[in-house]
Amino acid sequence: MPNCLDFAQFFIIKAYEDGQEEQMTNMKLQKLLYYAQSLHLALFDQCLFKEEIQAWRYGPVCPKAYHFYSEFEAEQLPIPDQDFLAKIPSSCQDLVEEVWDYFGQHHAYYLSGMTHVEFPWKKARKGLPSYARSTEPIAIEDMKLLGHQKLEEIERNHPDYRRCLAHLLDQAFDQPTNSPKYIEEGEVNDWLTSLLS
């Protein structure tokens, strides 16, 4: 099973490929790992990676990945070698690429702000103020529920969503309506008699 660092490297490479390497900081990386884990749980009912995600002050953090890249603070993360790609199954690569396409366009502080209003981070912090330190783990089940919410959000924000929905509604309401068939007198008695005999 690939670990969180494999997926972290995948996101960093995507940032360089898309010319967004300047925005790829440790904080942004943590949020991308969180959303990747949440969506994978929602789609496959299993974790993308085994490492825990905790409810830190600036949002969800995978401590192993955070400490690995901690020397860079808020600086751009260096591009890794691509040897690790062989460890990641293609289905997981597809999912992580979708996470990048949807969430990767946002700045680290925007993503952090998003996580602060979502229930898994708030629930794990148990009422702590946003500036307080915490290492409480975020529950797998809560991330899975968030993943389902994010899947619906991604679907609704797709450019073709409204057009497809409008087409389906048009089809549903354009169906010819059959005139109702009323029960004739005596039919109910005949039916009940057939059931009792």
Contacts in CASP RR format, 6 or more apart in sequence:
PFRMAT RR
TARGET T0000
AUTHOR 0000-0000-0000
METHOD contacts of the structure
MODEL  1
MPNCLDFAQFFIIKAYEDGQEEQMTNMKLQKLLYYAQSLHLALFDQCLFK
EEIQAWRYGPVCPKAYHFYSEFEAEQLPIPDQDFLAKIPSSCQDLVEEVW
DYFGQHHAYYLSGMTHVEFPWKKARKGLPSYARSTEPIAIEDMKLLGHQK
LEEIERNHPDYRRCLAHLLDQAFDQPTNSPKYIEEGEVNDWLTSLLS
1 49 0 8 1.000
1 50 0 8 1.000
2 48 0 8 1.000
2 49 0 8 1.000
2 84 0 8 1.000
2 87 0 8 1.000
2 88 0 8 1.000
2 89 0 8 1.000
2 92 0 8 1.000
3 49 0 8 1.000
3 50 0 8 1.000
3 51 0 8 1.000
3 64 0 8 1.000
4 33 0 8 1.000
4 49 0 8 1.000
4 51 0 8 1.000
4 62 0 8 1.000
4 64 0 8 1.000
4 65 0 8 1.000
5 64 0 8 1.000
5 65 0 8 1.000
5 68 0 8 1.000
5 84 0 8 1.000
6 49 0 8 1.000
6 84 0 8 1.000
6 87 0 8 1.000
6 88 0 8 1.000
7 33 0 8 1.000
7 36 0 8 1.000
7 48 0 8 1.000
7 49 0 8 1.000
7 88 0 8 1.000
7 92 0 8 1.000
7 96 0 8 1.000
8 29 0 8 1.000
8 33 0 8 1.000
8 65 0 8 1.000
8 68 0 8 1.000
8 69 0 8 1.000
9 80 0 8 1.000
9 84 0 8 1.000
10 84 0 8 1.000
10 85 0 8 1.000
10 88 0 8 1.000
10 93 0 8 1.000
10 96 0 8 1.000
11 24 0 8 1.000
11 29 0 8 1.000
11 32 0 8 1.000
11 33 0 8 1.000
11 96 0 8 1.000
11 100 0 8 1.000
11 104 0 8 1.000
12 21 0 8 1.000
12 24 0 8 1.000
12 29 0 8 1.000
12 77 0 8 1.000
12 78 0 8 1.000
12 79 0 8 1.000
12 80 0 8 1.000
13 79 0 8 1.000
13 80 0 8 1.000
13 82 0 8 1.000
14 97 0 8 1.000
14 100 0 8 1.000
14 104 0 8 1.000
15 21 0 8 1.000
15 23 0 8 1.000
15 24 0 8 1.000
15 77 0 8 1.000
15 100 0 8 1.000
15 104 0 8 1.000
16 24 0 8 1.000
16 79 0 8 1.000
18 100 0 8 1.000
20 104 0 8 1.000
20 105 0 8 1.000
21 76 0 8 1.000
21 77 0 8 1.000
21 79 0 8 1.000
22 76 0 8 1.000
23 76 0 8 1.000
23 107 0 8 1.000
23 108 0 8 1.000
24 76 0 8 1.000
24 77 0 8 1.000
25 72 0 8 1.000
25 73 0 8 1.000
25 74 0 8 1.000
25 75 0 8 1.000
25 76 0 8 1.000
25 77 0 8 1.000
25 108 0 8 1.000
26 66 0 8 1.000
26 69 0 8 1.000
26 70 0 8 1.000
26 72 0 8 1.000
26 73 0 8 1.000
26 74 0 8 1.000
26 77 0 8 1.000
27 58 0 8 1.000
27 74 0 8 1.000
27 108 0 8 1.000
27 109 0 8 1.000
27 111 0 8 1.000
27 112 0 8 1.000
28 104 0 8 1.000
28 107 0 8 1.000
28 108 0 8 1.000
28 111 0 8 1.000
29 65 0 8 1.000
29 69 0 8 1.000
29 77 0 8 1.000
30 59 0 8 1.000
30 60 0 8 1.000
30 61 0 8 1.000
30 62 0 8 1.000
30 65 0 8 1.000
30 66 0 8 1.000
31 59 0 8 1.000
31 60 0 8 1.000
31 103 0 8 1.000
31 108 0 8 1.000
31 111 0 8 1.000
31 112 0 8 1.000
31 114 0 8 1.000
31 115 0 8 1.000
32 99 0 8 1.000
32 100 0 8 1.000
32 103 0 8 1.000
32 104 0 8 1.000
32 111 0 8 1.000
33 49 0 8 1.000
33 53 0 8 1.000
33 60 0 8 1.000
33 62 0 8 1.000
33 65 0 8 1.000
34 53 0 8 1.000
34 59 0 8 1.000
34 60 0 8 1.000
34 61 0 8 1.000
34 62 0 8 1.000
34 115 0 8 1.000
34 138 0 8 1.000
34 143 0 8 1.000
35 99 0 8 1.000
35 103 0 8 1.000
35 111 0 8 1.000
35 147 0 8 1.000
35 150 0 8 1.000
36 48 0 8 1.000
36 95 0 8 1.000
36 96 0 8 1.000
36 99 0 8 1.000
37 47 0 8 1.000
37 48 0 8 1.000
37 49 0 8 1.000
37 53 0 8 1.000
37 143 0 8 1.000
38 120 0 8 1.000
38 143 0 8 1.000
38 144 0 8 1.000
38 146 0 8 1.000
38 147 0 8 1.000
38 150 0 8 1.000
39 95 0 8 1.000
39 98 0 8 1.000
39 99 0 8 1.000
39 147 0 8 1.000
39 150 0 8 1.000
39 151 0 8 1.000
40 46 0 8 1.000
40 47 0 8 1.000
40 48 0 8 1.000
40 92 0 8 1.000
40 95 0 8 1.000
41 47 0 8 1.000
41 48 0 8 1.000
41 140 0 8 1.000
41 143 0 8 1.000
41 144 0 8 1.000
41 147 0 8 1.000
42 144 0 8 1.000
42 145 0 8 1.000
42 146 0 8 1.000
42 147 0 8 1.000
42 148 0 8 1.000
42 150 0 8 1.000
42 151 0 8 1.000
43 95 0 8 1.000
43 151 0 8 1.000
45 144 0 8 1.000
47 140 0 8 1.000
48 92 0 8 1.000
48 95 0 8 1.000
48 96 0 8 1.000
49 62 0 8 1.000
51 62 0 8 1.000
51 63 0 8 1.000
51 64 0 8 1.000
51 65 0 8 1.000
52 62 0 8 1.000
52 63 0 8 1.000
52 137 0 8 1.000
53 60 0 8 1.000
53 61 0 8 1.000
53 62 0 8 1.000
53 137 0 8 1.000
53 138 0 8 1.000
53 143 0 8 1.000
54 60 0 8 1.000
54 61 0 8 1.000
54 62 0 8 1.000
54 63 0 8 1.000
54 124 0 8 1.000
54 134 0 8 1.000
54 135 0 8 1.000
54 136 0 8 1.000
54 137 0 8 1.000
54 138 0 8 1.000
55 120 0 8 1.000
55 121 0 8 1.000
55 124 0 8 1.000
55 125 0 8 1.000
55 134 0 8 1.000
55 136 0 8 1.000
55 137 0 8 1.000
55 138 0 8 1.000
56 133 0 8 1.000
56 134 0 8 1.000
56 135 0 8 1.000
57 130 0 8 1.000
57 131 0 8 1.000
57 132 0 8 1.000
57 133 0 8 1.000
57 134 0 8 1.000
58 112 0 8 1.000
59 112 0 8 1.000
59 113 0 8 1.000
59 115 0 8 1.000
59 116 0 8 1.000
59 121 0 8 1.000
60 115 0 8 1.000
60 120 0 8 1.000
60 121 0 8 1.000
60 138 0 8 1.000
63 135 0 8 1.000
69 77 0 8 1.000
72 78 0 8 1.000
74 108 0 8 1.000
85 93 0 8 1.000
88 96 0 8 1.000
98 154 0 8 1.000
102 154 0 8 1.000
103 111 0 8 1.000
106 114 0 8 1.000
115 121 0 8 1.000
116 122 0 8 1.000
116 130 0 8 1.000
118 146 0 8 1.000
119 142 0 8 1.000
119 145 0 8 1.000
119 146 0 8 1.000
120 138 0 8 1.000
120 139 0 8 1.000
120 142 0 8 1.000
120 143 0 8 1.000
120 145 0 8 1.000
120 146 0 8 1.000
121 138 0 8 1.000
123 138 0 8 1.000
123 139 0 8 1.000
123 142 0 8 1.000
124 134 0 8 1.000
124 136 0 8 1.000
124 137 0 8 1.000
124 138 0 8 1.000
124 139 0 8 1.000
124 142 0 8 1.000
125 132 0 8 1.000
125 134 0 8 1.000
125 136 0 8 1.000
126 136 0 8 1.000
128 134 0 8 1.000
155 161 0 8 1.000
END
